């Protein structure tokens, strides 16, 4: 029960990595706000947790909209009274080569993946600052460190998340708030289901551990950084990629 008594907001928690994290966090004693735009999937995740003896509720949010984010945080405060942990997990892709990428696709990915992290962290930071304790864990990506063909917008947002993480670690550290990021490699989720098999096979061959990542691999990294065991870790970008980019 490494998160006993803690309250966590996990964005993008309806499916994939976020869902796995919500299930894991509640098993470890946290009360969890399953924050997602997808109402049906979000309610399903929260219901599964509660039926299993955990404590969670679904709250609909558009992380790209500051008003929606403020409403989400207020709902969490109304239900649980505080926020201890924020997992900025929500993200989308709209891939395409630079010369073919539509401006709308660029803007949408920036709004969700980068501005969404800003909106959510800005909303919870004053709560954590008042209490003198908190954990913010952002989701970057190995492509934010090394780039990737066909992902101008996605790579830019994930590189931006690294900048936000390091800046906030400096700004908020004196207030007892640790800010870190996880940089996943290729993970078996709906987001990678559209990637051609030959590309995924090439990634497997390049990965020293010989497989793609699983949602649990990232959820476990979130758990460690959210736990008291990571209280002296601040401003770190933790690559969880099986050694893909050694």
C-alpha positions as CSV (number, residue, x, y, z in Angstrom):
1,X,0.0,0.0,0.0
2,X,2.6,2.5,-1.1
3,X,0.0,5.2,-1.8
4,X,-2.2,4.7,1.2
5,X,-4.3,7.8,1.9
6,X,-3.1,9.7,-1.2
7,X,-5.4,11.3,-3.8
8,X,-4.3,11.1,-7.4
9,X,-5.6,12.7,-10.6
10,X,-4.7,10.6,-13.7
11,X,-5.5,12.2,-17.0
12,X,-6.1,10.0,-20.0
13,X,-7.1,7.3,-17.5
14,X,-9.9,5.7,-19.5
15,X,-7.7,3.3,-21.4
16,X,-4.2,2.2,-22.1
17,X,-1.4,3.4,-19.8
18,X,-3.6,5.7,-17.8
19,X,-6.2,2.9,-17.1
20,X,-3.4,0.6,-16.0
21,X,-2.0,3.3,-13.7
22,X,-5.5,4.0,-12.2
23,X,-5.9,0.3,-11.4
24,X,-2.4,0.0,-9.9
25,X,-2.7,3.2,-7.9
26,X,-6.0,2.1,-6.3
27,X,-4.5,-1.3,-5.5
28,X,-1.7,0.6,-3.7
29,X,-4.2,2.5,-1.6
30,X,-4.8,5.7,-3.5
31,X,-8.1,7.3,-4.2
32,X,-8.1,8.1,-7.9
33,X,-9.9,10.6,-10.2
34,X,-10.2,8.9,-13.6
35,X,-9.9,12.0,-15.7
36,X,-10.7,11.6,-19.4
37,X,-12.7,13.0,-22.3
38,X,-14.2,9.6,-23.2
39,X,-17.1,9.3,-20.8
40,X,-18.1,5.7,-21.6
41,X,-14.5,4.3,-21.2
42,X,-13.8,6.5,-18.2
43,X,-16.9,5.3,-16.4
44,X,-16.0,1.7,-17.2
45,X,-12.6,2.1,-15.7
46,X,-13.9,3.7,-12.5
47,X,-16.6,1.0,-12.2
48,X,-14.0,-1.8,-12.5
49,X,-11.9,-0.2,-9.8
50,X,-14.8,0.2,-7.4
51,X,-16.1,-3.3,-8.0
52,X,-12.6,-4.5,-7.1
53,X,-12.7,-2.7,-3.8
54,X,-10.8,0.4,-4.8
55,X,-12.0,4.0,-4.6
56,X,-12.3,6.0,-7.8
57,X,-14.6,8.2,-9.7
58,X,-14.8,9.4,-13.3
59,X,-14.6,13.1,-14.2
60,X,-14.8,14.3,-17.7
61,X,-12.2,16.7,-18.8
62,X,-10.8,18.4,-21.9
63,X,-7.2,19.1,-20.7
64,X,-6.8,21.6,-23.5
65,X,-9.4,23.8,-22.0
66,X,-8.5,25.6,-18.8
67,X,-12.1,26.0,-17.7
68,X,-12.7,22.2,-18.0
69,X,-9.5,21.5,-16.0
70,X,-10.6,23.9,-13.2
71,X,-13.9,22.1,-13.1
72,X,-12.2,18.8,-12.9
73,X,-10.0,19.9,-10.0
74,X,-13.0,21.3,-8.1
75,X,-14.8,18.0,-8.5
76,X,-11.8,16.2,-7.0
77,X,-11.7,18.7,-4.1
78,X,-15.4,18.3,-3.5
79,X,-15.1,14.5,-3.3
80,X,-11.7,13.9,-1.7
81,X,-10.7,17.3,-0.2
82,X,-7.2,17.5,-1.7
83,X,-4.8,16.5,-4.5
84,X,-1.5,14.8,-3.7
85,X,-0.5,13.4,-7.0
86,X,-1.0,14.5,-10.6
87,X,-0.2,12.2,-13.5
88,X,-0.2,14.2,-16.8
89,X,-0.8,11.1,-18.9
90,X,-3.3,12.3,-21.5
91,X,-2.0,12.5,-25.1
92,X,-2.9,12.1,-28.7
93,X,-1.1,11.7,-32.1
94,X,-1.8,13.2,-35.5
95,X,1.2,11.9,-37.4
96,X,2.3,13.1,-40.8
97,X,5.4,14.3,-42.6
98,X,6.2,17.9,-42.2
99,X,5.3,19.0,-45.7
100,X,1.9,17.2,-45.5
101,X,1.0,18.0,-42.0
102,X,-2.2,20.1,-41.6
103,X,-2.0,23.1,-39.3
104,X,-5.1,21.8,-37.4
105,X,-3.3,18.5,-36.7
106,X,-0.3,20.4,-35.4
107,X,-2.4,22.7,-33.2
108,X,-4.5,19.9,-31.8
109,X,-1.5,17.9,-30.6
110,X,0.1,20.9,-29.1
111,X,-3.1,21.8,-27.3
112,X,-3.6,18.4,-25.7
113,X,-0.1,17.1,-25.2
114,X,1.6,20.4,-24.1
115,X,-0.9,23.0,-23.1
116,X,-2.9,20.3,-21.4
117,X,0.1,19.5,-19.1
118,X,0.4,23.3,-18.4
119,X,-3.3,23.6,-17.6
120,X,-3.5,20.7,-15.2
121,X,-0.3,21.5,-13.4
122,X,-1.2,25.1,-13.0
123,X,-4.5,24.1,-11.5
124,X,-3.2,21.7,-8.9
125,X,0.1,23.5,-8.0
126,X,-1.5,26.0,-5.6
127,X,-3.2,23.1,-3.7
128,X,0.1,21.3,-3.3
129,X,2.0,24.5,-2.5
130,X,-0.4,25.3,0.4
131,X,0.2,21.8,1.8
132,X,3.9,21.8,1.2
133,X,3.9,18.4,-0.6
134,X,3.0,17.0,-3.9
135,X,4.0,14.8,-6.8
136,X,3.6,15.8,-10.5
137,X,4.6,13.2,-13.0
138,X,4.5,14.2,-16.7
139,X,4.5,11.8,-19.7
140,X,7.1,12.6,-22.3
141,X,8.5,10.1,-24.8
142,X,11.7,8.9,-26.3
143,X,10.7,10.8,-29.4
144,X,10.8,13.9,-27.4
145,X,14.5,13.2,-26.7
146,X,15.6,11.9,-30.1
147,X,12.9,12.9,-32.5
148,X,11.0,10.6,-35.0
149,X,10.2,10.8,-38.6
150,X,6.6,11.7,-39.2
151,X,6.0,13.1,-35.8
152,X,6.9,16.8,-35.9
153,X,3.9,17.8,-33.7
154,X,4.2,14.9,-31.2
155,X,7.9,15.1,-30.8
156,X,7.7,18.8,-30.3
157,X,5.2,18.4,-27.5
158,X,7.1,15.7,-25.8
159,X,10.3,17.7,-25.9
160,X,8.3,20.6,-24.5
161,X,7.1,18.4,-21.6
162,X,10.8,17.8,-20.7
163,X,11.3,21.6,-20.6
164,X,8.3,22.1,-18.4
165,X,9.4,19.3,-16.1
166,X,12.8,20.7,-15.5
167,X,11.5,24.2,-15.0
168,X,8.8,23.2,-12.6
169,X,11.2,21.0,-10.6
170,X,13.2,24.2,-9.9
171,X,10.2,26.4,-9.3
172,X,8.2,24.1,-7.1
173,X,10.9,22.0,-5.4
174,X,11.2,24.5,-2.5
175,X,7.5,24.0,-1.9
176,X,7.9,20.3,-1.4
177,X,6.6,19.4,-4.8
178,X,8.6,16.9,-6.9
179,X,8.2,17.1,-10.6
180,X,9.5,14.3,-12.8
181,X,8.7,12.8,-16.2
182,X,8.5,9.3,-17.7
183,X,9.7,8.9,-21.3
184,X,8.1,5.7,-22.7
185,X,9.4,3.9,-25.7
186,X,7.0,1.9,-28.0
187,X,4.2,0.6,-25.8
188,X,1.5,-1.8,-26.8
189,X,-1.6,0.4,-26.7
190,X,-4.3,1.6,-29.0
191,X,-2.0,4.5,-29.9
192,X,0.5,2.1,-31.5
193,X,-2.1,-0.2,-32.9
194,X,-2.0,1.7,-36.2
195,X,1.7,1.4,-36.6
196,X,2.6,-1.0,-39.4
197,X,3.7,-4.5,-38.2
198,X,7.0,-4.2,-40.0
199,X,7.8,-1.0,-38.1
200,X,6.9,-2.6,-34.8
201,X,9.0,-5.7,-35.6
202,X,12.0,-3.5,-36.4
203,X,11.5,-1.8,-33.1
204,X,11.5,-5.1,-31.3
205,X,14.7,-6.1,-33.0
206,X,16.4,-2.9,-31.9
207,X,15.2,-3.1,-28.3
208,X,17.8,-5.0,-26.2
209,X,15.1,-6.7,-24.1
210,X,13.4,-8.0,-27.3
211,X,9.9,-6.8,-26.9
212,X,7.6,-3.7,-26.9
213,X,6.6,-2.1,-23.7
214,X,3.4,-2.9,-21.8
215,X,1.1,-0.4,-20.1
216,X,2.1,-1.9,-16.8
217,X,5.8,-1.0,-17.4
218,X,4.9,2.7,-17.5
219,X,2.3,2.4,-14.7
220,X,5.0,0.9,-12.4
221,X,7.3,3.8,-13.2
222,X,4.5,6.3,-12.3
223,X,4.0,4.4,-9.1
224,X,7.6,4.6,-8.0
225,X,7.9,8.3,-8.7
226,X,4.6,8.9,-6.9
227,X,5.7,7.0,-3.8
228,X,7.6,8.2,-0.8
229,X,10.6,6.1,-2.0
230,X,11.2,8.8,-4.7
231,X,11.0,11.8,-2.4
232,X,14.6,12.8,-3.3
233,X,14.1,12.5,-7.0
234,X,13.2,15.8,-8.8
235,X,13.6,17.0,-12.4
236,X,14.4,13.5,-13.7
237,X,13.3,12.2,-17.2
238,X,13.0,8.5,-16.7
239,X,13.3,6.6,-20.0
240,X,11.3,3.3,-19.9
241,X,12.0,1.9,-23.3
242,X,13.7,-1.5,-22.8
243,X,17.1,0.1,-23.8
244,X,15.8,1.2,-27.3
245,X,17.8,4.4,-27.2
246,X,20.9,3.5,-25.2
